[in-house]
Amino acid sequence: MTTLHHNPLLLSAFDISAERGFLPTMDPLEQIPDEPVLNQLGAELPKFLTARQFRQFIQDRKEIMGALTDDWGLDAFRGAMRTLSFAGHAYVWEDPDHPTSRLPASLAVPWHGVAQQLGRPPVLSYASYALHNWRRLDPQKPIELGNIVLLQNFLGGLDEEWFVLVHVEIEAKAGPGLVGLVQAQNAAQANKEEEVLHGLRALATAQEAMRDTLLRMPERCDPYIYYSRVRPYIHGWKNSQALPEGLVYEGVAAYEERPQQLRGETGSQSSIVPALDAGLGIPHADDPLTQYLNEMRDYMPPRHRAFLTAMEARVDVQQRPLLYRLRPRSQSEQS
C-alpha cells in the first residue's frame, strides 16, 4: 500500500478523547450563565410545543438573550447553540402541517451569531442534538445508558429520550476504537505491522460494543412514535416540500433577507463512520449518496472535520486499503 509520511496524529488536537470519542471532554453545561430567558425557553419548550404557544412566546419578546461576548467560552457557546437550535426548529415546525418560512430577528440573530462562533450553520445538527445534549445522573459513573439523560427535548417522553441517548452511548463507546484506528495508522506509517494489528483489534472490539448499543434501540423507542411525533421537528429547510424556498433569517445582515437552505439533523452528521472510512482508506464512488455524506461534514464541529481531513491526507485511497496488506497472502503472493 502506498502511504504518505506524516507525524503521528494526536486525538487531543482534534477535540477527541480515548474515553469519550467525539463527545466533549467536559460534560455539557446544563444552563447558560446570566441568560434567564434563554434558560426558561429551553426548560419550558416541551410545554410550549404541547400547547402550540411557542411562536407566541418568541413573538412577545424583543430579546431572548443578551449580547454575545468572546469571553463566554466554548462550553457556553455550545449550550446556547443547543437551546437556540431546538428553539429555531420548534418555531418553524410548531405546527408540522403549517411551518413558517420566516424566523424573527429575536431568535435568528443570536442563533446565527452563536453558530458563527462555533463554525457551524444556524440549524439543528447532530452536535447540538446528541454530542452536547446530555448529563450524567451520577457524575462518578460512566457515560452510558442508565446514567445519562437529555438536557433538551422537543416534546420529552421515553421514545425521544432513548433514541438520542443510544447515540450518545455509541459515541462514548467509539473512543477506544478511534485510539486503535489512529494507532494502526501511525504504525502503518512506520511499517510496524504488529502495532497495526493491535490497533485494528482495539477498533474491532469498539465496533462490537457500538453495535451492541445500537441493537438496544427497540427496547424503549417505538419507531412509529419517534417518526410521527419527534422526527418532524428535526427536519431542515433544504429540498423541503413544505419550505421549497428555504427559511428567511430576519435581521441577519449576512443573509440579506435571502432564504437559506440548510439540512436538518441526521446521524449522518456523526463523525464516527467517516473517520473509519478515512482511516482505513476505504474509497467510495462519486454518486449522489457520497455527495450527500460529504455535504454532512459542513454540519460537524470544525475540529472533527479537520480530523477527517487529516486522516484522509495520510492514506492514498487510490491504492488498496490498510486492511489489504494484513490479510493472509497466497503462496503466489508470498513468492
Number of C-alpha atoms within 10 A of each C-alpha: 14 14 16 10 13 12 8 14 16 15 18 11 12 18 18 21 21 18 19 23 24 27 25 17 14 9 16 19 18 18 18 19 13 10 13 14 15 20 20 13 20 21 16 15 25 19 15 19 18 12 10 16 14 22 21 11 14 19 14 10 11 11 16 18 19 12 7 12 10 8 8 11 10 12 17 18 21 24 24 26 29 28 27 28 24 23 24 22 22 25 27 23 21 24 15 14 9 11 15 18 19 16 20 18 19 19 24 20 19 23 25 24 17 23 20 12 16 17 14 20 18 24 27 28 31 26 25 24 27 25 24 25 27 24 17 19 13 11 11 8 11 16 26 18 17 12 15 23 19 20 22 24 20 25 19 14 14 13 21 22 22 23 21 22 25 21 22 28 23 24 23 24 26 28 23 21 28 29 23 25 27 24 23 29 27 22 19 22 20 14 12 13 15 13 18 24 19 16 23 24 16 18 24 16 16 22 18 14 16 20 13 12 18 15 10 14 18 12 10 13 19 15 13 10 14 18 12 10 15 18 14 17 23 22 20 23 23 17 13 14 9 15 18 13 16 22 21 21 26 19 18 18 10 9 13 11 14 15 18 16 18 20 22 19 23 18 15 19 22 24 22 21 12 20 22 18 17 24 26 24 24 19 14 11 8 8 8 9 11 12 12 11 13 13 14 22 20 16 25 23 22 15 15 21 18 15 22 20 14 17 21 20 17 23 25 19 21 11 14 16 20 23 15 12 12 12 8 9 11 8 7 6 7 7 6
